[in-house]
Amino acid sequence: MNAKPFILLLMLAGSVAAQTAIAAASDDPRTENDFLTYHPDMSNRKLGMEAYRHANFVVAADYFRRAARYADKASEAMLAQMYWQGEGVAMDRPLAYAWMDLAAERGYPSLLAMREGYWQQMNANEQAQAVEVGLSVYAEYGDSVAKPRLAVQLRRGLMAATGSHLGYVGTLNIVPNKPVCNTGAGCNGNSLAIAGGIPGDQYYAPQYWKEKEYYAWQDAVWNVPPRHGEVNVGRLESVHDDTAPAPGLPKTDHDSQVE
């Protein structure tokens, strides 16, 4: 997978998650900002992608690094690619591999493939350096330390929005400044875009605010198979592979609890 399709893939995967949650209130900047305030993974990734599209690579790298502190895998992968190519940061292939290994921490197929490609292109010295530098990357940005940071923000956002420590939304209704479309043509299949507002129990659905459900939702976004496609399988042949697969980097002690 070369760089351009990969970056487009990340833009798609990253934007799907963010847009799904806030599409219903996209006509109201205040509502979107309220949502993103408590989703720093999404908000910083969004700003990073915007900067990257405008070739502001130094700024983009800073935003991606901020998003990575909140366990955002798309941002971690973008940082990896930027270190690999030297965009906005000094080119550093071992560090790029460390970031891509972190991005692939949850086993997302596209990121594992990129990690494998990086490993095969590095020489033995670079591989050794990647393993060493990966320890510090995981210590600061691994899921075991980054997920709890985001969990705090999600809980704060849910309590601030509902006024309930239990997350009860009651009859809360999110109303945009101007009418938005109902489900159907022109709504891109968005069933939450209701002219009278968005019911609170939908806008504050667990998949957007509860840690376990939030990551299950992200897993689904990353692992959704193509809707269309055809594979022609020929006669099976034996193939001998002399190359070793890219290893996951050693994790620090606190990473052992996250598989």
N, C-alpha and C positions, 0 to 999 in steps of 0.2 A: 504494500500500500504506500503510494507516494504521498508527499506532504499536502498537496492541494486537496485531493479527495478526503484525506483524513481530517483536515481542518473544517471542511464543509460538513463532515459527519458530526464533529463535535458541536458545531454551531447548531445543527439540527437537533441533536440529542439534548443539548443544553437548553435550547429554546423551547422544546416541546414541554419539558417539565415546568418551566416558568410560565409559559403562556397558558397552559391548561388551567392552572390555578387562578390566574388573574384575568383571563379573557373576558369573563362576565362583567368585570368592572373596568374594562380598558378605556371606556369613555370618561372615566372619572379619575384624573391624575392623583387626587388625594387618596382614593381608595387603593390604587396601585402602590403608592408610596407607603401607605400604612402596612400593606401586606409585605412589601420588600424590606421594610424596616426590621421586621422580625425574621426575615429569611436572608441573612447576610451572605449565605452561599450563593443564592440566586442574584441578589442585588449587585454583588461585586463581580460575578461572572458576566452579568448583563453589561456592566460598564466596561469590563475588560474586552468583551467581544466588540463593543462599539468602538473602543480605542483601536483594537486590532484591525478592524475593517478600514479605518482611516490611517493605517500604517503608523499609529502612535505606539510603537512597540514597547518603549520604556514604561509608559503609563499603563499599557495593557498588562505587562508582566507584574506590575505592582498590584493591580486589581486581582489578577489571577492568584497571586500569592495570598492576598487577603481572603479570597474565597476558599482557598485550600485550607486555611485555618479552621474552616467550618465544614470540612470533609467533602468538598465539591470535587468529584472525580473528573468532570469535564475540564475544570480549571487546572487541575494537576497535570492532565494530559497536554493541555495547551502550553503550560510551562515547560514540560518535557520537550515538546516540539520546538519551542523557542530556544531552549538551550542547545538542542541538537543542531539548529540552523544558525544560531547566533543572532537572533532577532531581538533587539532591545536589551540583550544580556551578552556577556562574553560566551563564545562557543565553548561548551564543556560537555563532551559526550558521556563521560561517566556520571556526571550529575544529571544529565538528561535521562539516562537509563534509570537512575534512582527515582526520579519523579515519575517516569512511566511505570515503573514497578509499583509505586505507591498508587498510581491511578488504576492499575489492574488489580489492586488489593482484593476487590470483591469478585473477581473472576469474570468481568464483562468481556465477552469474546473479542470485540474489536480492539480493546485495549491490550488484551493478552497477545494478540497478533502483532501489535506495534511493539510491545516489549520484546517479543521474540525476534523481530526484525532488527531492533537496536542491538541486541546481544550478539547476533550473528555478524554484524558489521564492525564490532569492536575487536581490537587485538587483546592478547592475554593481559597486558599491562593495564589497559583501560578497563577490562572486566574486573580486575582486582581492585582498582580504584573505585569502581562503581559499588562494589560490595561494601567497601569501607565508608564511603560518603553516605551510603544509604542509611546507615545507622542514625546519623543526626537528622536526616530528613524524616524518618519514621518517628523519631523521638518528639519532633515538633508538630508533625502534620498527619501522623498515622490515625486511623479511625478511632483507636482506643482513647486518644486524647482530643481529637477534633470533633467527634460526634457529641461528647458531653458539652462542648462549647455551644454547639448549635441547639442542643436540647434545652439549654437554659433560655436561649432567645425564643424558641418556639413556645415554651411555657409562659414566658412573660407576655408574648403577643396574644396568646389565647386568653389569659386572665385579664389583660388590659382591654381586649375587645368585648369580652362577655361580662366582665365584672363579677365573675364567679370563679372561685378557686377549684371548682369541679368541672369547669369548662361548659356549663349549661348556657345555651344561647337563647332559650325561650322563644319569644316571637320576634327576635331581632331580624331586621330586614336591611340589606345593603342597597341603597337607592342611588343610582348614578345621576349626574347632573342633567343628562338628557336621555330620552328614551333609547333603548337598544332593542335589537330585533329579537323575536321569538325564535324557537327552534325551526329550522327550515332553510330555504334558499337564502343565501347571503350571510348565514350565521356560521358557516363552516362546521355544521354539526354540533354547535355549542348549545347544549340543552340548558345551560344555566343563564343564558342571555335572555332574561325575561323583562318585558317592558316595565312591569311594575316594581322591579327590584329583584335582588337575589336573596332568597331565604337564608338566614344565618346558618341553619343546620347544613346547608350545602356549601356555602362559602367557607365555613369553618369545619369542613369535613375532616375526620381523623387523618386521612391520607395527606393532608397539608400541614397538620399541626401536631399530631402524635408521633413520637419518635419511631416506634416500630412500624407503624403504617406508612410513615413518610419514606422510609428506606425501602420498604416493600414496593411502594409505588415507583421509586427511582429504579429499582431492579427491573420492574416490568418495562419501563421506558427503554432501558438499555438493551434488554434482551428480546424485544418484540421482533419476530421474524418478518421478512419482506412480505407484503400482501400478495405480490404476484411474482412469478418466476418459474423457470423450468430447468430441471437438471437431467441430463442424459448420461446414464451410467453405462460404461462399456465393460469389456471383459476384465475380470480381476487379474492383477499381476502382482508378483512379489517385488517389493522395493526395499533395498538396503539403505538405511540412512546413517551416514557417518557423523552427522552433526548432533550435538547435544542440545536439548531444549534450554531456553533461557531460565535460569533459576530465579525464584523469588528471593529477595534480599533478606538477610538475617533480621529478625524483629527484636526489638528491645523487650525487656521483661514484661512491661505492661501490655505489649501487643499479644501475648500468648492467650489472652482471654478473648480475643476477637478472631474468629475464623472466617 
